[in-house]
Structures are given as structure tokens and as C-alpha cells.
Amino acid sequence: MTKLSVNINKIATLRNSRGGNNPNVVQVALDCERFGADGITVHPRPDERHITRQDVIDLNKVLTTEFNIEGYPDERFMQLVEQIKPAQATLVPDPPDVLTSSAGWDVVKNYDFLKETIEVLKRWDVRVSIFMETDLHQIEYSAKTGTDRIELYTGPYAEHYVENPEAAIKDYVLAAKKANELGLGINAGHDLSLNNLRFFKTHIPNMAEVSIGHALISDALYFGLENTIQQYKFQLLD
């Protein structure tokens, strides 16, 4: 079964909007685990506008499921990963001031940088995933970097799903097939929701993990956190 990693950045955004510690990021993460999440994802950014460095440290002390830290692999990020040694580090090509991850790596252009970074992460016993679009040439190059997995950027899929699901999924099916041929694990994330997740899961073979934050936390406002996590888990059943 594909694992569900809950991205809790939005919980931290809500907390930071008023200061203090309400909602409590650590408690929400523990509740997500208790309600069935297979992992917790965070994406600490340099300005700490949501998840802070201290959040990452505090979470690492108590989480019992897989901890996935996303980010651009600059010196700050690498120092944090070395300290925490999470189950997985997901490398994204975001500049510091970007609102959200909205593009995959140009692996050809950044090949040496990624290869060297991944070698370091694997020396620390951290599984590596790199954020990718569906370009088959780029996926071929990603396998040469030594990464364990790719995370397919599903923003375009979600955008076009409503108008034409079959067209929206087509390039992702080809990308997943290529990744499978190359021995790469497959993760996916960005704008996956209760509306489009099941269709994506059905068409992507051997998908290891989805990372979902914005839609899941938004749904939890209506359905409650426990019920929402269970609904997302249901979409991922084989």
C-alpha cells in the first residue's frame, strides 16, 4: 500500500499567524500518526514562515513514523539534516522566497551538485528523493545521481484533472514506467486531494508514498483531522 505522509506546514502557518503555540505543531503531528498517517513531512524555509528549525528538532524527538524533511539543499538545510538524520530528505529546487514548490529539478543542469549532495546524504544513512517533473530525459539523469526515489510534482496533474483525467495522467504514467525501469522508487506530491488522489494512485504502478498537506489540512476543517486522514488512506488502498 502507498504510504501517506502528512505535511504539517499549514499547521505551523496557523500557529505563527498569532504567535504562541496554538495549534501545537508537535501535538498535531503525534495526532496524525495516531490517526493513521504513515509519516510526517515538513519543509522548513529560511525565513521560518511556517516550520522552524526548533520544530524539526522537537518533532524528531517524538515521532515514531517516517520523518521526511523537504528543502533546497543549501548549507542550512544540510546542517539540519545531518543533525536530525530523518528517514528521508526530499530535495527541491526552490529559491528562498518562493511561495510553494512549483517546479522540478533540471537534473541535467544541476547534475554535479545533486550527485555530490546525494552522496553526502547517503553517507548519513538518509534515503533521498528528488522533486521531478515528468520529462523522461530528466528522469534518466536522476537515476545517475544515486537518488533512491523521485517525487513526481503533481501540480499540473491536479490542474488538468477536472477537465480531462486521462490526459492529465498520461505523462505521469510514462514517467512512472521509466522510473520503474531505472529502479527508482516513486513518491508524489502537490495539490493531490480527495478528488484526484484515487485516480492517480490507480494509474501509477508501485507508488511508494504521497506527501499531502494543503488539501488534507483544508479538508480537516470540515471533516476533522482523524476522519480526513482515514479518507485519504482509503483512497490509497490497493
C-alpha positions as CSV (number, residue, x, y, z in Angstrom):
1,M,0.0,0.0,0.0
2,T,1.2,3.5,-0.8
3,K,2.2,5.4,2.4
4,L,0.6,8.7,3.4
5,S,3.0,11.3,4.7
6,V,1.1,14.3,6.1
7,N,2.8,17.7,5.5
8,I,2.1,19.8,8.6
9,N,3.5,23.2,7.3
10,K,0.0,24.7,7.3
11,I,-0.4,23.9,11.0
12,A,2.7,25.9,11.7
13,T,1.5,28.7,9.4
14,L,-1.7,29.0,11.5
15,R,0.3,29.0,14.8
16,N,2.7,31.6,13.5
17,S,-0.1,33.9,12.5
18,R,-0.8,34.6,16.2
19,G,2.4,33.7,17.9
20,G,2.4,31.3,20.9
21,N,1.9,27.6,20.4
22,N,-1.7,27.2,19.3
23,P,-2.1,24.9,17.5
24,N,0.7,22.9,18.9
25,V,2.7,21.6,15.9
26,V,4.2,18.6,17.7
27,Q,0.9,17.5,19.2
28,V,-0.8,17.7,15.8
29,A,2.0,15.6,14.3
30,L,1.5,13.0,17.0
31,D,-2.2,13.0,16.4
32,C,-1.7,12.5,12.7
33,E,0.4,9.4,13.5
34,R,-2.3,8.2,15.9
35,F,-5.0,8.7,13.3
36,G,-3.1,6.5,10.7
37,A,-0.5,8.7,8.9
38,D,2.5,6.7,7.8
39,G,4.8,9.6,8.1
40,I,5.2,13.3,8.7
41,T,6.6,15.8,6.2
42,V,8.0,19.3,6.9
43,H,9.5,21.9,4.7
44,P,11.4,24.4,6.8
45,R,12.2,27.5,4.8
46,P,15.0,30.0,5.6
47,D,12.5,32.7,6.8
48,E,10.8,30.2,9.1
49,R,7.4,31.5,8.0
50,H,5.9,28.1,9.0
51,I,8.0,25.2,10.2
52,T,11.0,26.4,12.3
53,R,14.3,24.7,12.9
54,Q,13.2,24.2,16.5
55,D,10.0,22.5,15.3
56,V,12.2,20.0,13.4
57,I,14.3,19.3,16.4
58,D,11.2,18.9,18.7
59,L,9.4,16.6,16.2
60,N,12.4,14.4,15.8
61,K,12.4,13.6,19.5
62,V,8.9,12.1,19.5
63,L,7.9,10.9,16.0
64,T,7.6,7.2,15.6
65,T,6.7,7.0,11.8
66,E,8.9,8.2,8.9
67,F,10.1,11.7,9.1
68,N,10.6,13.4,5.8
69,I,12.4,16.8,5.6
70,E,12.0,18.7,2.3
71,G,14.1,21.6,1.2
72,Y,16.7,23.2,-1.1
73,P,20.0,21.6,-0.1
74,D,21.9,24.7,0.9
75,E,24.3,24.7,3.9
76,R,21.5,25.5,6.4
77,F,19.4,22.5,5.2
78,M,22.3,20.1,5.1
79,Q,23.3,21.0,8.6
80,L,19.8,20.4,9.8
81,V,19.5,17.0,8.1
82,E,22.9,16.0,9.4
83,Q,21.7,16.8,12.9
84,I,18.3,15.0,12.6
85,K,19.1,12.2,10.2
86,P,15.5,11.7,9.1
87,A,14.2,8.7,7.3
88,Q,14.1,10.7,4.1
89,A,15.3,14.0,2.7
90,T,13.4,15.4,-0.3
91,L,15.4,17.8,-2.4
92,V,13.5,20.6,-4.1
93,P,14.9,23.3,-6.4
94,D,13.1,26.2,-4.7
95,P,14.7,29.6,-4.3
96,P,14.4,31.0,-0.8
97,D,11.5,33.4,-1.4
98,V,9.2,31.1,-3.4
99,L,5.7,30.6,-2.0
100,T,5.5,26.9,-2.7
101,S,7.3,24.2,-4.7
102,S,6.1,24.6,-8.3
103,A,8.8,23.0,-10.5
104,G,11.0,20.0,-10.5
105,W,14.8,19.9,-10.8
106,D,16.7,20.4,-14.1
107,V,18.9,17.4,-13.2
108,V,21.0,17.8,-16.4
109,K,22.0,21.3,-15.4
110,N,22.4,20.5,-11.7
111,Y,23.8,17.0,-12.1
112,D,27.2,17.5,-10.3
113,F,25.6,19.4,-7.5
114,L,22.9,16.8,-6.9
115,K,25.2,13.9,-7.2
116,E,27.6,15.3,-4.6
117,T,24.8,16.3,-2.3
118,I,23.2,12.8,-2.5
119,E,26.5,11.1,-1.8
120,V,26.7,13.1,1.4
121,L,23.1,12.3,2.4
122,K,23.6,8.6,1.8
123,R,26.7,8.6,4.0
124,W,24.4,9.8,6.7
125,D,22.1,6.9,6.1
126,V,19.3,9.2,4.8
127,R,17.0,8.0,2.0
128,V,17.0,10.6,-0.8
129,S,14.1,11.7,-3.0
130,I,14.4,14.5,-5.6
131,F,11.4,16.6,-6.8
132,M,10.8,15.9,-10.5
133,E,8.6,16.7,-13.4
134,T,7.6,14.1,-16.0
135,D,10.4,14.7,-18.5
136,L,11.8,11.3,-19.3
137,H,15.3,12.5,-20.1
138,Q,15.5,14.3,-16.8
139,I,14.3,11.1,-15.0
140,E,17.0,9.1,-16.8
141,Y,19.6,11.6,-15.5
142,S,18.1,11.5,-12.0
143,A,18.9,7.8,-11.7
144,K,22.6,8.6,-12.4
145,T,22.7,10.9,-9.4
146,G,22.3,8.0,-7.0
147,T,19.0,9.1,-5.6
148,D,16.8,6.4,-4.1
149,R,13.5,7.9,-5.3
150,I,11.9,10.7,-7.3
151,E,8.9,12.7,-6.1
152,L,6.7,13.5,-9.1
153,Y,5.4,17.1,-9.0
154,T,1.7,16.6,-9.4
155,G,0.6,20.2,-9.7
156,P,-0.1,20.0,-13.5
157,Y,-2.0,16.8,-13.0
158,A,-4.2,18.4,-10.4
159,E,-4.7,21.4,-12.5
160,H,-5.9,19.5,-15.6
161,Y,-7.6,16.6,-13.8
162,V,-11.1,18.1,-13.7
163,E,-11.3,18.8,-17.4
164,N,-9.7,15.6,-18.7
165,P,-8.4,13.0,-16.2
166,E,-7.0,10.7,-18.9
167,A,-5.0,13.4,-20.5
168,A,-3.8,14.7,-17.1
169,I,-2.4,11.4,-16.0
170,K,-0.8,10.4,-19.3
171,D,2.7,11.8,-18.8
172,Y,2.8,10.6,-15.2
173,V,2.1,7.0,-16.3
174,L,5.1,7.2,-18.7
175,A,7.3,8.8,-16.1
176,A,6.4,6.1,-13.6
177,K,7.1,3.4,-16.1
178,K,10.5,4.9,-16.8
179,A,11.3,5.3,-13.1
180,N,10.4,1.6,-12.5
181,E,12.6,0.6,-15.4
182,L,15.5,2.5,-13.8
183,G,14.9,1.1,-10.3
184,L,13.8,4.4,-8.8
185,G,11.2,4.5,-6.1
186,I,8.3,6.8,-6.8
187,N,6.8,9.4,-4.4
188,A,4.3,12.1,-5.4
189,G,3.0,15.3,-4.1
190,H,1.5,18.8,-4.7
191,D,-2.2,19.5,-4.9
192,L,-3.3,15.9,-4.5
193,S,-6.7,15.8,-2.9
194,L,-9.7,13.6,-2.1
195,N,-11.0,14.5,-5.6
196,N,-8.0,13.3,-7.6
197,L,-5.9,11.0,-5.4
198,R,-7.6,7.7,-6.1
199,F,-7.4,8.1,-9.9
200,F,-3.7,9.0,-9.6
201,K,-3.0,6.0,-7.3
202,T,-4.8,3.6,-9.7
203,H,-2.7,4.6,-12.7
204,I,0.8,4.9,-11.1
205,P,2.3,1.5,-10.5
206,N,4.5,0.8,-7.4
207,M,4.0,4.3,-5.9
208,A,5.7,4.2,-2.5
209,E,4.5,7.4,-0.9
210,V,2.4,10.6,-1.3
211,S,3.0,13.7,0.7
212,I,-0.1,15.8,1.2
213,G,-0.5,19.0,3.2
214,H,-2.6,21.8,1.9
215,A,-5.7,19.9,0.7
216,L,-5.6,17.5,3.7
217,I,-5.5,20.2,6.3
218,S,-8.2,22.2,4.5
219,D,-10.4,19.1,4.4
220,A,-9.8,18.6,8.1
221,L,-11.5,22.0,8.8
222,Y,-14.8,20.3,7.7
223,F,-14.3,16.6,8.4
224,G,-12.0,16.6,11.4
225,L,-8.4,15.5,11.3
226,E,-8.9,11.8,12.2
227,N,-11.7,11.4,9.7
228,T,-9.8,13.2,7.0
229,I,-6.7,11.1,7.3
230,Q,-8.8,8.0,7.2
231,Q,-10.4,9.2,4.0
232,Y,-7.1,9.9,2.4
233,K,-5.8,6.4,3.5
234,F,-8.9,4.9,1.9
235,Q,-8.0,6.5,-1.5
236,L,-4.7,4.7,-1.4
237,L,-6.0,1.2,-0.8
238,D,-4.8,-1.3,-3.4
